[in-house]
Amino acid sequence: MKYKRQQAAALRYDEKQTTVPLLTAAGKGIIAENIIERAKESNVPIIEDASLVELLTQLNVNESIPPELYQVVAEVFAFIYHTDKQMK
């Protein structure tokens, strides 16, 4: 069995600053572990989607997500918004 290194990506969306989400962090292995740990420490929701992360890690940090990912990223943000609203 081949071991696959963990991957992680972090997105940020601030409608006052930009019209599309930006990739704020991405990496594999220890970098991915650090991204996940920082998200947990900051109570940032974590969504596991290996296919999406694979695509996001091909972007540069601070790069806008490409149009072909708008729908799936919008679904992720909608899920987070809905979950956050239920927890309050």
Rosetta constraint file for C-alpha pairs under 8 A:
AtomPair CA 5 CA 28 HARMONIC 6.26 0.50
AtomPair CA 5 CA 29 HARMONIC 5.37 0.50
AtomPair CA 6 CA 28 HARMONIC 5.55 0.50
AtomPair CA 6 CA 29 HARMONIC 5.20 0.50
AtomPair CA 6 CA 32 HARMONIC 6.29 0.50
AtomPair CA 6 CA 33 HARMONIC 7.42 0.50
AtomPair CA 7 CA 26 HARMONIC 7.59 0.50
AtomPair CA 7 CA 27 HARMONIC 5.77 0.50
AtomPair CA 7 CA 28 HARMONIC 4.29 0.50
AtomPair CA 7 CA 29 HARMONIC 6.37 0.50
AtomPair CA 7 CA 32 HARMONIC 5.11 0.50
AtomPair CA 7 CA 33 HARMONIC 7.91 0.50
AtomPair CA 7 CA 50 HARMONIC 7.89 0.50
AtomPair CA 7 CA 53 HARMONIC 6.80 0.50
AtomPair CA 7 CA 54 HARMONIC 7.53 0.50
AtomPair CA 7 CA 57 HARMONIC 7.85 0.50
AtomPair CA 8 CA 25 HARMONIC 8.00 0.50
AtomPair CA 8 CA 26 HARMONIC 5.62 0.50
AtomPair CA 8 CA 27 HARMONIC 5.71 0.50
AtomPair CA 8 CA 28 HARMONIC 6.47 0.50
AtomPair CA 8 CA 31 HARMONIC 7.98 0.50
AtomPair CA 8 CA 32 HARMONIC 4.69 0.50
AtomPair CA 8 CA 33 HARMONIC 7.57 0.50
AtomPair CA 8 CA 35 HARMONIC 6.64 0.50
AtomPair CA 8 CA 36 HARMONIC 6.97 0.50
AtomPair CA 8 CA 53 HARMONIC 6.11 0.50
AtomPair CA 8 CA 57 HARMONIC 7.52 0.50
AtomPair CA 9 CA 23 HARMONIC 7.18 0.50
AtomPair CA 9 CA 24 HARMONIC 7.63 0.50
AtomPair CA 9 CA 25 HARMONIC 5.50 0.50
AtomPair CA 9 CA 26 HARMONIC 4.15 0.50
AtomPair CA 9 CA 27 HARMONIC 6.61 0.50
AtomPair CA 9 CA 32 HARMONIC 7.42 0.50
AtomPair CA 9 CA 35 HARMONIC 7.39 0.50
AtomPair CA 9 CA 53 HARMONIC 5.92 0.50
AtomPair CA 9 CA 56 HARMONIC 6.46 0.50
AtomPair CA 9 CA 57 HARMONIC 6.38 0.50
AtomPair CA 10 CA 23 HARMONIC 5.92 0.50
AtomPair CA 10 CA 24 HARMONIC 5.44 0.50
AtomPair CA 10 CA 25 HARMONIC 4.97 0.50
AtomPair CA 10 CA 26 HARMONIC 6.30 0.50
AtomPair CA 10 CA 35 HARMONIC 7.41 0.50
AtomPair CA 11 CA 21 HARMONIC 6.34 0.50
AtomPair CA 11 CA 22 HARMONIC 5.57 0.50
AtomPair CA 11 CA 23 HARMONIC 4.64 0.50
AtomPair CA 11 CA 24 HARMONIC 5.46 0.50
AtomPair CA 11 CA 25 HARMONIC 7.23 0.50
AtomPair CA 12 CA 21 HARMONIC 5.44 0.50
AtomPair CA 12 CA 22 HARMONIC 5.32 0.50
AtomPair CA 12 CA 23 HARMONIC 6.49 0.50
AtomPair CA 12 CA 24 HARMONIC 6.37 0.50
AtomPair CA 13 CA 18 HARMONIC 7.32 0.50
AtomPair CA 13 CA 20 HARMONIC 6.60 0.50
AtomPair CA 13 CA 21 HARMONIC 4.38 0.50
AtomPair CA 13 CA 22 HARMONIC 6.37 0.50
AtomPair CA 14 CA 18 HARMONIC 6.15 0.50
AtomPair CA 14 CA 19 HARMONIC 7.85 0.50
AtomPair CA 14 CA 21 HARMONIC 7.37 0.50
AtomPair CA 15 CA 19 HARMONIC 5.80 0.50
AtomPair CA 15 CA 20 HARMONIC 7.60 0.50
AtomPair CA 20 CA 64 HARMONIC 6.26 0.50
AtomPair CA 20 CA 65 HARMONIC 6.88 0.50
AtomPair CA 21 CA 64 HARMONIC 5.86 0.50
AtomPair CA 21 CA 65 HARMONIC 6.10 0.50
AtomPair CA 22 CA 61 HARMONIC 7.78 0.50
AtomPair CA 22 CA 62 HARMONIC 5.55 0.50
AtomPair CA 22 CA 63 HARMONIC 5.51 0.50
AtomPair CA 22 CA 64 HARMONIC 4.39 0.50
AtomPair CA 22 CA 65 HARMONIC 5.94 0.50
AtomPair CA 23 CA 56 HARMONIC 7.39 0.50
AtomPair CA 23 CA 59 HARMONIC 7.43 0.50
AtomPair CA 23 CA 60 HARMONIC 7.27 0.50
AtomPair CA 23 CA 61 HARMONIC 5.31 0.50
AtomPair CA 23 CA 62 HARMONIC 5.18 0.50
AtomPair CA 23 CA 63 HARMONIC 5.65 0.50
AtomPair CA 23 CA 64 HARMONIC 6.37 0.50
AtomPair CA 23 CA 65 HARMONIC 6.83 0.50
AtomPair CA 24 CA 61 HARMONIC 5.31 0.50
AtomPair CA 24 CA 62 HARMONIC 5.33 0.50
AtomPair CA 24 CA 63 HARMONIC 7.89 0.50
AtomPair CA 25 CA 35 HARMONIC 7.25 0.50
AtomPair CA 25 CA 61 HARMONIC 5.71 0.50
AtomPair CA 25 CA 62 HARMONIC 7.86 0.50
AtomPair CA 26 CA 31 HARMONIC 7.61 0.50
AtomPair CA 26 CA 32 HARMONIC 6.88 0.50
AtomPair CA 26 CA 35 HARMONIC 7.62 0.50
AtomPair CA 26 CA 56 HARMONIC 7.43 0.50
AtomPair CA 26 CA 57 HARMONIC 5.43 0.50
AtomPair CA 26 CA 61 HARMONIC 6.98 0.50
AtomPair CA 27 CA 31 HARMONIC 5.21 0.50
AtomPair CA 27 CA 32 HARMONIC 4.98 0.50
AtomPair CA 27 CA 35 HARMONIC 8.00 0.50
AtomPair CA 27 CA 57 HARMONIC 6.44 0.50
AtomPair CA 28 CA 32 HARMONIC 4.74 0.50
AtomPair CA 28 CA 33 HARMONIC 7.77 0.50
AtomPair CA 29 CA 33 HARMONIC 6.33 0.50
AtomPair CA 30 CA 34 HARMONIC 6.17 0.50
AtomPair CA 31 CA 35 HARMONIC 6.23 0.50
AtomPair CA 32 CA 36 HARMONIC 6.24 0.50
AtomPair CA 33 CA 37 HARMONIC 6.08 0.50
AtomPair CA 34 CA 38 HARMONIC 6.06 0.50
AtomPair CA 35 CA 39 HARMONIC 6.21 0.50
AtomPair CA 36 CA 40 HARMONIC 6.24 0.50
AtomPair CA 36 CA 46 HARMONIC 7.65 0.50
AtomPair CA 37 CA 41 HARMONIC 6.18 0.50
AtomPair CA 38 CA 42 HARMONIC 6.15 0.50
AtomPair CA 39 CA 43 HARMONIC 6.01 0.50
AtomPair CA 39 CA 44 HARMONIC 4.82 0.50
AtomPair CA 39 CA 45 HARMONIC 7.14 0.50
AtomPair CA 39 CA 46 HARMONIC 7.27 0.50
AtomPair CA 40 CA 44 HARMONIC 5.98 0.50
AtomPair CA 40 CA 45 HARMONIC 7.55 0.50
AtomPair CA 40 CA 46 HARMONIC 7.83 0.50
AtomPair CA 45 CA 80 HARMONIC 6.76 0.50
AtomPair CA 47 CA 76 HARMONIC 7.56 0.50
AtomPair CA 49 CA 53 HARMONIC 6.21 0.50
AtomPair CA 50 CA 54 HARMONIC 6.04 0.50
AtomPair CA 51 CA 55 HARMONIC 6.52 0.50
AtomPair CA 52 CA 56 HARMONIC 6.13 0.50
AtomPair CA 53 CA 57 HARMONIC 5.96 0.50
AtomPair CA 54 CA 58 HARMONIC 6.95 0.50
AtomPair CA 55 CA 59 HARMONIC 7.46 0.50
AtomPair CA 56 CA 65 HARMONIC 7.70 0.50
AtomPair CA 59 CA 63 HARMONIC 6.56 0.50
AtomPair CA 59 CA 65 HARMONIC 7.75 0.50
AtomPair CA 65 CA 69 HARMONIC 6.49 0.50
AtomPair CA 65 CA 70 HARMONIC 7.18 0.50
AtomPair CA 66 CA 70 HARMONIC 6.94 0.50
AtomPair CA 69 CA 73 HARMONIC 6.04 0.50
AtomPair CA 70 CA 74 HARMONIC 5.89 0.50
AtomPair CA 71 CA 75 HARMONIC 6.29 0.50
AtomPair CA 72 CA 76 HARMONIC 6.39 0.50
AtomPair CA 73 CA 77 HARMONIC 6.25 0.50
AtomPair CA 74 CA 78 HARMONIC 6.02 0.50
AtomPair CA 75 CA 79 HARMONIC 6.10 0.50
AtomPair CA 76 CA 80 HARMONIC 6.26 0.50
AtomPair CA 77 CA 81 HARMONIC 6.03 0.50
AtomPair CA 78 CA 82 HARMONIC 6.05 0.50
AtomPair CA 79 CA 83 HARMONIC 6.05 0.50
AtomPair CA 80 CA 84 HARMONIC 5.92 0.50
AtomPair CA 81 CA 85 HARMONIC 6.08 0.50
AtomPair CA 82 CA 86 HARMONIC 6.31 0.50
AtomPair CA 83 CA 87 HARMONIC 6.35 0.50
AtomPair CA 84 CA 88 HARMONIC 6.58 0.50
